[in-house]
């Protein structure tokens, strides 16, 4: 296996509405930030891969316009996944492993403020049985949350504790959308949104973009004093049919964590892509993370959810803390699909 590291990460501020700022402008800010942090230019990049969702723009191949942010010259080798940009990073990592490239720029973006965000992921569901029913993401997550409560494993107080921790950690993240000091009692006093979930249990609608740079050892050591080495990565999928799996657990996250080698060493920090409070509890259990691990030091998804780059953010947040020396070993998790259907786990070390 070729040694690959994240050497730079940049993100835009997570905001409820970016206003007139378009996808190109959001991507430019993130891409220029990532390249600038590493002290390199487009000429140093062998391959560029992005992740986004055309449904947000409401047009086929809407992602193509964002490529303008990279510039027309020099010409580049470029690819795209209709998926969170964490999977774009996975594609780039594979390309490096095959020996085709030595460096890669990965970016993801999403401007959710001008669409009905709750309904967009419905379009990615089973077109025969689920999509015609038009179940929105919050309602589906509420089914999972209810199953978790009925199992007796967790309570609504446990859900609220996740939110309290997220908002508290987000106070140290200048790019977070939601932060502050709250108590469990304050949160439980709020009315339910889609029972049993309250609004604070759900990730906020967010606009933004993020970018990272990958490099092999020779390049990484030349451009970064302390690269964040990818020592394990794995992607697993649960059945798309919600009725064929136990929604209170995540077998795919458990398997991905095992294959990525999460338990091969102490985990200092973990960034989990949990769009709903109860899903953080499911993931923590599935991946075998205990209280010695700091969960979502950035505030996580509940502090700001840029659809299609939130998974890449999780990787970048862990990498940033390793590069700065704040952590030695961390786990980054990305998810896609209803009720944590797909899970990508990345282990990074200093």
N, C-alpha and C positions, 0 to 999 in steps of 0.2 A: 504494500500500500504506500502511495506517495504521501508525504507529510504536507498537510494543508492547514493554513491558519487564517483566521479573520484578523486583518491588520488595521481596519478602520471602519467606523460606523458613524452615521449622521442621520438625524431625523428633523422634521419640521415640528414646530409646536402643534400639539393636538388641540384643535379648536372645534367648536360646535358648527361653525359656518365660516368657511374661508372667503366668503363674499365673492368678489369678482375675480379672485385669483384662480386661474384654471389649472388643469392637470400638468401642463408643461411647466408652469411657474413653480408648482409644488415639487415636481421631480427635479427641476434645475437646482433648487435650494438644497435638496437632500444629496444629489449626485455631486455637486460642486463641493459640498461640505465633506463628503467621504473622501473624495480625491484630494482635496486640500489638506485634510488631516494627515494623509499619508505622504503628502508632498509630491504627488505624481499627477499626470495628466492622462487624457484619453489615449494618448500614444503608448502608454505603458500597459494598457489593458488588452488582453488577447480575445476576450469574449465578454459579451454583455447579455444578461438575461433578466427579464422582468416578470412581475406577477400583478395581475389586475383583473377586473371583472367588467366586461363590456356592457352588462346589464345596468351598471351605474350610469354609464354615458348614454345608454339607450340606443346604441347603434352598433352594427357589426364592425369588427376590427377597430373599435374606438380607441384601443390601446396604441394604435400606430401613431396617433397624433403626439403622444407623449415622447416618442422617440426624437422629436424635434429638440428636446432638452439636451440631447447628447451632442448635437451639432452635426452638420452635413459632411464635414471634413475633419479628420480622415475617415474613410469608409470603415465600417466595423462589421464584425461577425456578431449577429444579434439573434436572440430567441425570446420566446414569451410563453408563459403558462397561464391558462385561465384558472388560476389558483392563487392562494396566498404566496407571497414572494419567498417564503421559507422553502417552498418546493422549487422555486427558481434557483435558489441557492443549492438545493440538492442536485439539480440538473448540472449546475456549474461544477460542483464538487465531483460528480461522476465524470464529467468531461476532463477534469484535471487528472483523475485516476486513470483514465484511458490514455493519457499522455498527449492529448490533442492541444492542450493549453497549459500555461503556467500561472496566469493571472485572470481574474474575473471580477466584473462589477455587477452587482445585483441590486435591483431596486424594486420597490413596490409602492403603489399609491391607490388612494381611494377618496373620492369626494362624494360622501353619502348624504350631504345636507339637502340636495335637490331631488331626492327620490324617497319613496316609501321604503325605508331600509328594512322594516320588519318583514316585507313581502319579497324582497329580492332573492334571498336564499331559497325560497320556495321553488323558484324556477330551476333549481339544481337538484330537486328531488325526483323520485321515481315518477315518470310521466304517466304511468298507467293507474297507480293506486293512490299516490299521495298528492301529487301536484294538482289534480282536478278538485281536490277538497280544499285547496288553497290554505293550508295551515301556516300561520306566520311563525317566525322563529321564537318569539316570546311564548306563544301558546305551547309549542312543542317542548321548549325547555321547562315550562310549568308542569307538563306531564311527567317529565323526568324528576323534577323537584318533589312533586307529590309522591311519586314512587319511593323516593329516598326517605321522605318523612314517614310514610306508611311502613317502611322496613324497620323503623326504629333505630337506625344507625345514627341519624343526626336529627337536630331540631331546628326550628326557625332561629333560635338564638345562635346556633352554630353558623347559620348563613350570615347573620348580622355581624358576627365576629370577623368573618372574612372581609366584609365591607369596611369595618372599622380599621382593620390592618391595612387594607388597600389605600384608604384615604389618608391615613397617617403616614405611610411610606411615601405617598405621592407628594407630600409637602416638601421633600428634598429633590423633587424632579421638576425643574423649571418648564418642561414641555408637557406636563400632565394637564389634563382638562379638568379633572375633579380631584380635590384634595381637601384636607381639613381635619379637625378633631371632632369626633362623634362618639357617642356611647351606644351600647347595644339597646338600651332603653329608648333612646331617642329614635333610633331606626325602627324598632318594633312598633313604635307609636304611629308610624306612617301607615296610611291605608294600603291595602293590597292593590296591585296593578292588574295582574293576571294570576289569580290565586294558585299557589301560595306565594308567588313572587311579588315583591314590592319594587318600585321603580329603581331603588338603589341596588337591588339584586341584579339588575340588567346593565349590560355595558352601554355607554352613551353613544349616540350618533356622533361621528367624528370625521373631520376632514384632515388629510395629511399625507405624508410620504416618508419613506426611509430608504437608506442605501448602505450597503457594506462592500468591502473589497476583500477578496480571497486571494491568497498567493501561496506558492510552494515555498519550501524552506529557504532556498537561496534568495528569492525575492523578498520574502517576509522578513528575514533577518537584516536585509539591507535597508528596508523601509520602516521597520517598527522595532523599538527597543525591547518590547515584551509582547510578542504575538500571542494571540489566544488560539492555541492549537486544537483542531477538531480531532479528538481521539476516539470518538464513536458517533455513529449516526444511523438511525434506522426508522423506517416508515411502515406502519401496519394499518390494516383496515378492518373494521367490523362490518357486519351485514347491514345493507342499506334499509332492510325491512325492520322497522322498529319493534315489531311484534315477535321477532325471532331472537332477540337478545335481551339480557337483563340490563335495564337502563340504570340500575343503581351501581354498576361497576363498569370499568373500561378495560376489557381484555386486550384490546389492541394497544392501548397505552402501556399496559403492564408488559406485554411482549416486546414492544418497541424499546422500553426502558431496559429490559433485560438484555436484548441483543445489542443495544448501544453501550452497555457496560456501566450503567448508572451506579450499581452497587460495588464496583471495583475499587472504590476509594471514597473518602469523605467528600460530601457535597456541601460546599460553603453556601452557595446561593442557587436558587431555582426560579426561573421565570416561566410561569405556566399560562398558556393561552386558554383562559377560562372566561368566556363571555358572560357567564352567569355565576353568581356566588357559590352555589352548591356544586358546580362543576370543579371548582378548585379542590374541594374536599374529596371528590371522586378521584381526581388526578393524583393528589398527594398520596392517597392510599394505594392506588394502582402502581405508582412508581416507587413505592417504598420509602418515601421521604419522611423523616421524623422531625421533631421540634428543634434539632440541632442545625437544621437547614433554614436559612432566611428565605422565605417565600415572597416572591414579587417585590424586591426592594425598590423597584421603580414605581410601584403602585399597581402594575399589571394592567390587564385588559379593562378592569372596572374603572380605571383612572383615565382611560382614553382608548377607543377602539377604532383604529383606521382599518376598515374592511379591506383585505387583500395585502396589507403590509404589517398587520399586528403580529403575525408569527415571526416575520423577519425582525421586528422590533424586539421580540423576546431573545432571539439569538444575539442581536446587537447589544442589548442591555447587559447580558452576561459577558459578552466579549469585552465591552467597555470597562467593566469592573476588573476583569483579568488583566487587560492591557495597563490599567492604572495601578495595579498591584493591590487593589482592594480585596480581591479574592484570588484563590489559587486554582479552584476547580468548581465548575458550575454546570447546571443542566438547563437547556432551553427547550421548550416544548411548543409545538405548533399544532393547531387542530383545524379541521374542516368538516363540513357536513353536519347533519342534525344529531344532537345528543352525543357529541364527541365521536363521530363515526370514524374519522381518520385522524391518526396521530403520528407526528414526526418528532423524534427525540434526538437532540444533539448534545453531546458531552464536550465541553471545552475546558482546556487546562493551560496554565501558565508555564 
